[in-house]
Amino acid sequence: MNSEPLADVRDMYMAHTMFRREIGLASGLIRGVAAGDRERATVVAEHLELVLVILDHHHRGEDQHLWPRLVERAGAASVVQTMESQHSDIDTLVHRLLTGLAGWRAAASAAEGAELAEVATLLFELLDEHLKTEEQQALPLIEQHVTAAEWGRMVAEGAAGIPPEQIPLIFGLMAYEGDPETVKEVIATMPPEAGSVIGDLAAQTFAEHAQRVYGTSTPARVGTRQG
């Protein structure tokens, strides 16, 4: 491993920014749905379900590909224990939110919406704490002890479970606030037939999706959102 290139974790920060933005805005989206407006509730629910499924895939990839290697190679059992414990707590809230969204979208009950908004707030607080801890404690170790090839396999396996028609939107969600250089480098790893079109297609798909969900093609960014 000593001679192999090590993981470039910049795309992880891009994913973290997306999760902070979308889950941070989730409570406001839910509260903004008028009682009985099932059409709007469905739009919001489908958006949040997609984000939560991406989060679940993201955490499963870390659990499988990263944490065991940090224990074996870096002796980072305490860090990994923290990561796994936080994942478990987050998973519990994700399950609560997904279950609640399935019922709420059918009737757009005001009481159910208020309860879901509270769960979304709790999830954001817990997730933000987890992401900060991961960025401070785990990512520096990953850069030292996980190879670029191993990182690439984790990313590829995660992408393999995504329906192809969802890839432009998911990449658009990630790239919206992504560092332009990192976005270019991620695109460069894609097959040429995909890489040649994904940038513009992802941006357009995200803009259309954001307009439907937020009423604007440029929703509040992590760095500018208030409250």
C-alpha positions in Angstrom: 0.0 0.0 0.0 2.9 2.4 0.7 3.5 2.9 -3.0 -0.1 3.3 -4.0 -1.8 6.7 -4.4 -4.0 7.6 -1.4 -7.6 8.6 -1.3 -8.6 12.1 -2.3 -11.5 12.9 0.0 -12.6 16.2 -1.5 -15.7 14.7 -3.0 -16.7 13.6 0.5 -16.9 17.3 1.5 -19.1 17.9 -1.5 -21.5 15.2 -0.4 -21.4 16.6 3.2 -22.3 20.0 2.0 -25.3 18.6 0.0 -26.6 16.7 3.1 -26.2 19.8 5.3 -28.1 21.9 2.8 -30.9 19.5 1.9 -31.6 18.1 5.4 -31.1 21.6 6.9 -33.9 22.9 4.6 -36.2 19.9 5.2 -38.0 21.2 8.2 -39.0 24.4 6.4 -40.1 22.5 3.4 -42.4 20.3 5.5 -43.8 23.3 7.5 -44.5 25.1 4.3 -47.0 22.6 3.0 -50.6 23.7 3.7 -52.8 21.2 5.4 -54.5 19.0 2.9 -52.3 19.9 0.0 -51.4 16.4 -1.0 -49.9 17.4 -4.3 -47.3 19.6 -2.6 -46.8 17.1 0.2 -45.9 14.5 -2.5 -43.3 16.8 -4.1 -41.7 17.5 -0.8 -41.8 13.9 0.4 -40.3 12.5 -2.9 -37.5 15.0 -2.7 -36.7 14.2 1.0 -37.0 10.4 0.3 -34.4 10.7 -2.4 -32.0 12.6 -0.1 -32.5 10.2 2.7 -31.8 7.2 0.4 -28.6 8.8 -0.8 -27.6 9.4 2.8 -28.3 5.7 3.6 -26.1 4.6 0.7 -23.4 7.0 1.8 -23.3 5.6 5.3 -23.4 2.0 4.2 -20.4 2.6 1.9 -18.5 4.1 4.8 -19.4 1.2 7.1 -18.3 -1.4 4.6 -15.3 0.2 3.0 -13.7 2.7 5.4 -14.2 1.9 9.1 -12.7 -1.6 9.0 -9.6 -0.3 7.3 -9.2 2.5 9.8 -9.3 0.0 12.6 -6.9 -2.4 10.9 -4.4 0.2 9.6 -4.7 3.2 11.9 -5.7 1.6 15.1 -8.6 4.0 15.2 -11.1 1.9 17.1 -12.3 4.7 19.2 -12.9 7.0 16.2 -14.7 4.2 14.3 -16.8 3.4 17.4 -18.0 7.0 17.4 -18.7 6.9 13.7 -20.7 3.7 13.9 -22.6 4.9 17.0 -23.5 8.2 15.3 -24.6 6.3 12.1 -26.9 4.1 14.2 -28.5 7.1 15.8 -28.9 8.9 12.5 -30.4 5.7 10.9 -33.1 5.6 13.6 -34.2 9.2 12.8 -34.0 8.5 9.0 -36.3 5.5 9.5 -38.7 7.6 11.5 -38.7 10.3 8.9 -39.1 8.0 5.9 -42.0 6.1 7.7 -43.7 9.4 8.6 -43.3 10.8 5.1 -45.0 7.8 3.6 -48.2 8.5 5.7 -48.0 12.3 5.6 -48.0 12.5 1.8 -51.3 10.6 1.6 -53.3 13.3 3.6 -51.0 16.2 4.3 -52.1 16.3 7.8 -51.0 19.4 9.7 -50.3 17.5 12.9 -48.3 14.9 11.1 -46.4 17.6 9.2 -45.5 19.4 12.5 -44.2 16.2 14.0 -42.2 15.4 10.8 -40.7 18.8 10.8 -39.5 18.3 14.4 -37.9 14.9 13.4 -36.2 16.6 10.5 -34.7 19.3 12.8 -33.4 16.6 15.2 -31.9 14.7 12.2 -30.1 17.8 10.9 -28.7 18.6 14.4 -27.4 15.0 14.8 -26.1 14.8 11.2 -24.3 18.1 11.4 -22.6 17.0 14.6 -21.6 13.7 13.0 -20.3 15.4 9.8 -18.1 17.8 11.8 -16.7 14.9 13.9 -16.0 12.8 10.7 -14.3 15.8 9.0 -12.1 16.4 12.1 -11.3 12.9 13.1 -12.0 10.3 10.3 -11.2 12.1 7.0 -7.6 12.9 7.9 -7.0 9.2 8.7 -8.7 8.1 5.5 -6.3 10.3 3.5 -3.4 8.5 5.2 -4.6 4.9 5.3 -7.1 4.3 2.4 -5.9 4.0 -1.1 -7.4 5.8 -4.1 -8.3 2.4 -5.6 -10.2 1.4 -2.5 -11.9 4.8 -2.4 -12.8 4.4 -6.1 -14.4 1.0 -5.5 -16.5 2.4 -2.7 -17.8 5.2 -5.0 -18.4 2.8 -7.8 -20.3 0.3 -5.7 -22.5 3.1 -4.4 -23.2 4.4 -7.9 -24.0 0.9 -9.1 -27.1 0.8 -6.9 -28.5 4.0 -8.3 -31.0 3.9 -11.2 -29.3 5.5 -14.2 -32.1 8.0 -14.7 -31.5 9.4 -11.2 -27.7 10.0 -11.7 -28.0 13.5 -13.3 -30.1 14.8 -10.5 -28.0 13.2 -7.7 -24.8 14.6 -9.3 -26.5 18.0 -9.6 -27.4 17.9 -5.9 -23.8 17.2 -5.1 -22.3 19.7 -7.6 -24.5 22.7 -6.8 -22.2 23.9 -4.1 -19.2 21.8 -5.0 -15.7 23.2 -5.6 -15.5 23.6 -9.4 -12.1 21.9 -9.5 -13.4 18.9 -7.5 -16.5 18.7 -9.8 -14.2 18.6 -12.8 -12.1 15.9 -11.4 -15.1 13.7 -10.5 -16.4 14.1 -14.0 -12.9 13.1 -15.4 -13.3 9.7 -13.7 -16.5 8.9 -15.5 -16.7 7.1 -18.9 -16.2 9.6 -21.7 -19.7 9.2 -23.0 -21.1 10.2 -19.6 -18.4 12.8 -18.7 -18.9 14.8 -21.8 -22.6 15.6 -21.0 -23.0 15.1 -17.2 -22.0 18.6 -16.1 -24.6 20.5 -18.1 -27.2 17.9 -17.8 -26.8 17.7 -14.0 -27.0 21.4 -13.6 -30.1 21.6 -15.7 -31.8 18.7 -14.0 -31.0 20.1 -10.5 -32.3 23.6 -11.5 -35.6 22.1 -12.7 -35.9 19.9 -9.6 -35.1 22.8 -7.3 -37.6 25.0 -9.0 -40.3 22.4 -8.3 -39.2 21.8 -4.7 -38.1 25.2 -3.5 -39.7 27.6 -6.0 -36.3 28.7 -7.2 -33.5 27.2 -9.2 -31.0 28.5 -6.7 -32.0 27.4 -3.2 -30.2 28.7 -0.1 -26.6 27.5 0.1 -25.0 26.2 3.3 -22.9 29.3 3.5 -25.7 31.7 3.1 -28.7 30.1 4.8 -29.9 31.9 7.9 -31.0 30.2 11.1 
